[in-house]
Every structure is written in structure tokens, then in C-alpha cells.
Amino acid sequence: MIILHLDSSILADHSASRLLTAQIVAHQQSLHPDATVIYRDLARDGAMPLTGEHIAVLRGGATATSELEMDLAAGAAYIDDLYAADIIVIGAPMYNFSVPAQLKAWIDRVCVAGRTFQYTATGPVGLLPKGKKAFVASTRGGVYSGDSPAAFMDHQEPYLQAVLGFMGVSDVSVVRAEGLNMGEDIRAAALAQAAAYIEALAA
């Protein structure tokens, strides 16, 4: 059993999403005591945003610099992580109605035609092995779920579910804590509710 643990918040120890991913991973480890964890801090040492130079090399061009060569290796390792992992835990705070740039950079490295998906005559097909489970730790300063007037601005959770499904991961659970910037009482209640949900999660 391998757990892939991804954090993307830029807030370090002040991050709610990092708190939730740590709780999710700890709970899954309690359910799978022999599990191995692969940890990636995308905000601290993530790969560079995708550039034209990356694409040129991937299409057979010469590698221009050692820095680019190392960065391409890091991106390839992200795909290896996904293939190896049985459980994927993604920390995804909402930044300006979507995901952090650091998480988007990871997505751009792992959504690769011929590696994690392929186009067919009947549409795209995910290439990741079946049976993987994903947990998304979703944190928001406001409220965007349910019948909230702001629900139409949520390009975070639906996007991540679409990306994971596109690669073949359809079993996705969202652990949500929202309203975190709407007062200390609301924040505390939201985090407590998320923690209780995590403890109720099955393997």
C-alpha cells in the first residue's frame, strides 16, 4: 500500500489544507499500518511551470540546460508517483476561485497524453491503473458549496475531480472546510466538521 501525499498551500504551518491532508494521511495509515508515504511539497520544491522549452524537449528537441533536464526528471517522477500510489491525498486550498499555481504546475506535468490518458475514437481514456482512491482536502475562505450564491465561482473542486477522472481516478472523496475567513467560530466549526468526516472515512 502506497499513499501519495501532496501539499500545495503557500501558508506553511498556517495552512488549513496542510492540517487536513496530515489528518487524512494519519487516518489512512491507521487503516493501513504497513503503508508507505510518498510526500511532495509542491509549494516548497515543486516543478517549474510548463514552458515552450519543456514541450520542445518532450517532442524530441535538445535539452538546453541542466536545470531544465532536472526539472523534466522531476515531472517524470510525478507520473511515477501516480502509477505507484494506491491512495492519493491532495491538499487544495482555493486561490481566486481555483487551485494554487503550484498545484496547477503539477497537473500540467502529470496530464500527459500516452502516459496518463489517451485520446480514442470514442473520446479520452484514463491510463492510470484501476482501483486508486483519491482524497482532496479542499479549503476555502468563503462558502461555495450547495446552494451558495457563490457556487458558480467554484473552479477548484469540480476541476480537480475532472482532472483525476480524466486520468482514470474516479473514486474521489472531497474533505471540505469552508468559510475559514468568516470568523474564528465558523473556522473552528468547519475544521472540526472536516476532522470528524476524516475519522469516518473508510479505507
Buried (B, 14 or more C-beta within 10 A) or exposed (E): BBBBBBBBBBEEEEBBBBBBBBBBBEBBBEEBEEBEBBEBBBBEEBBBEBEEBBEBBEEEEEEEEEEBEEBBEBBBEBBEBBBEBBBBBBBBBBBEBBBBBBBBBBBBBBBBEEBBBEEEEEEBEBBBEEEBBBBBBBBBBBBBBEEBEEEEBBBBBEBBBEBBBBBBBEBBEBBBBBBBEBEEEBBEEBBEBBBEBBEEBEE
